[in-house]
Amino acid sequence: VLFLQIVHILNMTSAKIVSFLLHPEESLHSLQNRIEFETGISTGNQELLLETGICLDPRKPASQCVIDGVRGWDSYMVYLFDKSRTVYDGPFASRSLSDCVNYIVQDSKIQLPIPQLRKVWAEAVHYVIGLKEDYSRLFQGQRAAMLSLLRYNANLIKMKNNMVSASQQLKAKLEFFRQSIRLDLERYSDQMAYGISSEKMLKAWKEMEEKASQCAQAEDIGYLDEQIMALHTEIVELQKSPYARRQGEVMESLEQRAIDLYKQLKTRPPDHAYSDSTDMVKIIVQTVQSQDRVLKELFGHLSKLLGCKQKIIDLLPEIEVALNNIKEADNSVMQMQGKRQREIWHLLKIACTQSSSRSLLSSSLEGTASAPPAAWLPQSCPGSAPAHPLSSLAVPQEGENFATVIQENVNYLELFGSILQEVRQEQNSLMV
């Protein structure tokens, strides 16, 4: 018997306990199918919580519902919630009376012998204690729901902080990008008259500026932040509510009064005396009324807890979408920034190439203008006879200088032509 594993499930929708004998190595899904058969709650809508508010792990066996050891195993509960419902309004009927207790409740002034009255009152005390324990179990289920809500809220706050941080980073990057592209457009306009121009690149930069304005929409998370803050305030109010604390003091005092009455009856001698049950019936009625009141308050508070939890569940996908939008906008801004910088460096390369070609051309022209006359025509000595037209053939060195100058000019022209061709190709590729 000690090795048997029995799990007790408290159905919070009906306030009833169902118990199951676990098979060896039974899966949680198998247990949920059995719960569905007993309670009518489908496996997809079942939420099984431990007392700590932790949801059962479907990857682990069903034995996770049972605590280790002997002490307390028969009172340990797993709390069943229906995820398709957020309002638990009852009605929740109190546990049924036994026949003998119902007999004195129907007529509290009936006289019974003391020995028989002891048995009836013992069952009455047991009934009063049972009412208090029923409330205690349901209150523990409400507490498990509160702890589960706080776990969801902690996850919500973590995601919200990540979202706010990503939004602030995107905002800073967008501001930097806007200022940079405005400055680039101004400087580009200033140099268009005497520098390099490209209508296609200018159009692309203006499109980037417009796209950056569209990316700014992703950083607007104010509507989500307001919902999260309102929900956080609501959760704090629920934590501060008196219904979040145990309300069974009246039932505990009635329980003690019933025990005291029974003790007084037990001390009476078992003679032929008779007595009625008026005092005990009053305690029973007051306990039932007190349980009705505290259960109504408990399930009203529980419905608010489950409503907040559902709001968090609905908000989490919206925050995930906002985070993805922020990441996409961030990547888009970084890609535009990289593309614009590559184009700026491309323009700088073209400008440097044109500058170097101009310097080469001017240096070649200067070298040609400063060439010595001897390199072009042979000099004649004063007073001598005019030189023969073919006399230059007699001076090989001067002919060699003239050929060298011509070859250098041809080389410079070829180099200049290739540079101009390269510049035209780069400009065409930039404008295409």
N, C-alpha and C positions, 0 to 999 in steps of 0.2 A: 504493500500500500504506500509506503514511504517513497518508492521510486516512481510512482505515478505522477504524471505532469498534468495538472488541471489548470486551465486558464479561465478567469472570471471576466466577462465583458459587461460593462455597465452601458446600456444603450441610453444615451442622453436624450434621445428623442422621445422615449417612452418611460424613462426612469425605471427600467426593469433590468435585472441581471440575468444573463445567459452564461452557462458554464459549458466548457468543452474539455473532454479528455483528449490530450494531444497524442497522436501516434508518433512512434520513433522517427526522427528525421523528417517530420511533416513540414512542408513548405508553408510560408505565410499565405501564398495564393490559395492553397488548399483550405486553410483555415478561413480565409475570407469567403470562399464558396459556401462553407458551412454556416458562416454568419449570415450570408445573404439568404440562405434557406430559412433560417430561424427568425430573422428580423425584417426581411423584405427590402433591405438596403443593398443596392447593387454594389459589386466589388469596386467599380469605378468611382462611386460616390462615398465609399467608406474612408474615414480618416480615423486611424487608431492611434491614440496618444497614451504615452506613459504618464505617470504622475509628475514627471519633470517637464512635461510639455514637448518631449521629443517624439516625433512621428516614427512608427515602426519602419524598419528598413526592409523593403521587399526582397533584397538580395540575401537576407539572413533567414534561418529557419524560424518556424513558429515558436520554438522554445524561448525566443528572446522575450516573450510575454511573461515568462515565469521567473521569479527571482530564485537565486541559489539559497540553499539551506532549508530548514524546516520551519523556523519561527516566522510567522507572518505570511506564509505561502497561501493560506486559505482566505486571507483578507486583502491580498494584493489585487488591485483592479487595473484593467485596461479600459480606457474610455473611448466609446464609439460615437463618432459624430457623422452626420449626413451632410456632405459638402454641397448638396443641391439645395439645402435649406439654410437660411440665416436667421429665421425667426422660430424660436421654440416657445410656444404659448400654451402647451398643455391641451386639455386639462390632465392633471396627473392625480390619479386617485390614490388615496392612502392605502396601505396594506390592509388586507381584509381581517376582520375580527374572527376569533375562534367562536365556537358555538356557545361556550359557557360565558365568555366575556360579553358576547352579543346579548346573552340572556339578561345580565345585570344592567346593560346599557338600556335595554328596552324598558326595564322596570327597576330603577335604582333603589326603590324602597322595599323591595321584596326581602323578607327575612329568611336568612339561611343559617344553618348550624355553623359554628365556628370552624370545625375541621373542613367542611366543604368550602367555606368562605376563604380559607387559606389557599386552597388550590385555585379557586377562581381568581383571587387577588394576585397570586403568583403569576398566572397567565396575563393578567392585566398589567402588572409591572413589566413583564417581558414585552408586551405590546408597546408600552410607552417607550421603553428603551429602544425597541426596533424603529419607531418613528424618528427618534433622534439620530439613530445610526443611518437611516435612509437619507436624512438631510445631510449628514456629514459626508456621505459618499458623493452625493450630488454636488455639494460645495467643493469637494476635492476635484471633481470633474470640471467645475467652473474654473478652479485655480489652474488646472492643466491647460484649459483653453486660454487663460490669460498668459501663462508662460509661453505657450505656442505663439500667441499674438506678439509678445515681446521679441521672440526670435525673428519673426517675420519683420517686425519693425526695425530691428538691428540690421537686418539685411537691406531693408529699404534705405536706411540712413547711410549705409556704406555705399550703395549704388548712387544715392543722391550726391554724396561728397565727391565721388568719381566724376559724376556728370558736371557738377559745378566747377571742379578743377579743370576738366577738359574744355568747358565753355570759356573759362577765363583765359586759358592758353590760346584758344582759337581767337578770342577777341584781341589779344595782344599781337598775334601774328597778322591778323587782318589790318590792324592799325599800322603796323610797320610796313606791310605790303602797300597799303594805300598811299602812305607818305612817300615811299620809294618810287612808286610808279608815277605819281604826280610830278615829282622832281625830275624823273627821267623824261617825261613828256615835255616839260618846260625846256629842259636842256636840248632835247632833240629838236624842238621848234626853233630854238635860237641858232642852231648850226645848219638847218636845212638849206639856207641861202648859199652858203659857201662850202658845205661839207657833203655828207652822204645822206641820201634820202631813199626811203622805201615805203610806198603807200601800203603795201601788204603788211609790213611789220608795224606800221603806225596803227592800222586797223586792228591788228591782233592785240596790241597793247591796250587799246580802248575797250576791246571785248573782254580782256582780262580785268579791267577796272569794273566793268559791269558785272562780270561773273563774281568778283569779290563782294560786290553788294548783295548778290544772291546768296553767297556763302554766309553772309552775316545773319541770315534768317535762322541758320542752324544754332547760333549761339543764344537765341532767344528761348530761354527755358523758364521764363517767369511764371507762366501758367502752371507748369509742373511743380515749381518750387512752392507756389501758393497752396496747391492741393496737398502737398506733402506736409507743409507747416500746419495747415488746418487739421489734417489727420493726426499729426503728432500731438497737437493740443487736445484733440478728442481722446486720444489714448491716455494722456496724462490725467485728464478729468476722470476717466474710467478707473484709473489706478487710485485716485483720491476718493472715489465714491465710497460711501459707507457700505454699499452692497458688495464691494470687493472684499470686505472683511466678514468674518464668521458672524452670523446673526442667530446662533442657536442658544443664546444665554437663557431665554425664557424656557425653552424646551429642556435644557439641562436642569433648571431649577424645578420644573414640574417632574422630571425624572426623579430627582432627589426626594421630593415630597411623596411620590408614589412608593419609593423604597422605605421611607420612614413610616408611612401608614402600614405597610406590610409588616415591618418590624414590630410595630405596636400591636398589630393583630396577632403576631406570632407569640408574643409574651402572654397573651390571655390564656387562661387555663382551658383545656378542651372539655368543658362541662356541657351541660345541656342548654347553654345560652344561645341566643340567636342575635343576629345583627344584620343591618342593611349595608348597601354599598354606595351610599350617596356621595361620600367624600371621594371615593376612588373613581366613580363615574365622572364627577366634576373634573378631576385631573385628566381623565381620558379625553373628554370633550375639549378642554382647554388645549391639550397637546395637539389634537387634530387641527383645531383652529389656528394654533400658532404655526404648525407645519404648513398649512395652506397659505398663510400670509408670507412666510419666509421663502417658500418655493416660488410663489408668484414674483417676489422681488428678485430671487436668484435667477430665474429663467428670463426675466426682463433684462437683467444685467448681462446674462450670457448672450442674449440676442444682440445686444449692442457690441459685445466683444466680437462675435462672429461677423457682424456687419462691418466693423473696422478691418477685420482680417480679410474679408472679401474685397474691400476697397484697396488694400495693399496688393492683393493678388492681381487686381485689375490694373494697378499703377505700374507694376514691375515691367510688363511688356512695353508700356509707353516710354518708360525710362530707358529701356534697352534700345528702342528705336531712336530716341533722342541721342543716345551715346553713339550709335552707328552713324547718324547724320552728322554729328560733330566730327567724328573721325574721318568721314568721307570729305567733309569740307576742309578739314585740316590738311589731308593729303592733296586735295585740289590746289589749295593755296601754295603748298610747298612745291608742287609741280610747276605752277605758273611762275613762281619766284625763280626756280632753276632754269626754266625755259627763257625767261626774260634776261637773266644774267648771261646765259650762253649767247643770246642774240647781241647783247652789248659787247661781249668779247669778240664776236664775229665782226661787228662794226669796227671795233678797235683794230682788228687785224687788217681789214681793208684800208683803213685810214693810214696805218703804218706802211702798208705796201705802196699806196699812192705817194706817200711822203718820200719813201726811199727811191721810187722811180723818178720823181722830180729832181731829187738831189743828184742822181746818176746822170740825168740828162743835162743839168746845168753844169756839172763838172766836165762832161765831155765837150760841151760847147766852149767852156772856158779854156780847156786844153787845146782846142783847135784854133781859137783866136790868138793864143799866145805862142803859137809855133814859130820858130826862127825863120827869117826869109830864106836862108840857105836851104831849108827843107823843101822850099817850093821852087825857087829859081836859082840858078848858079850866079854867083856874084863875079863881076868883072873888075879888074884893077883899074884905077883911074889912069888915064893917059895911054892905056894899052889899046890895042886894036879890038874891034868888036869880035866877040867870040863866035866861033862857027856854030851853027844851029845844032850840030851833033857833037859839039865839044863836051856835052855832059856825059857822054859815054866814056869819056876819058877819065871821069872822076867816079869811080864805083861807089864810094862812101856816101856821096850826096844822093845818088839814085836809090841806094838802100834806105836812107832816111825818109825819102818821099814815099816809097812803097810801104814802109812801116806805118806812117801816119794814116795812109789810106786804109790799111788793114785794120787799124785801131778804130777808125770811124765806122767801118763796116761792122766790126764786132759790137760796138756800142749801139748801133742801130738795130742789130739783131736782138741784143739784150733788151733794149727798150721796147721793141715790138713784142717780145715774149711776155714782158711784164705787163704791158697794156692788155694783151690777150688774157692773161690770168686775172687781171682786175675785172675785165668785162665779164668773164665767166663767173666770178664770185658775186658780182652785182646781179647778174641774171639769176643765179641760184637763190639769192636772198629775196629777190622780187617775185620769183615763181611761186 
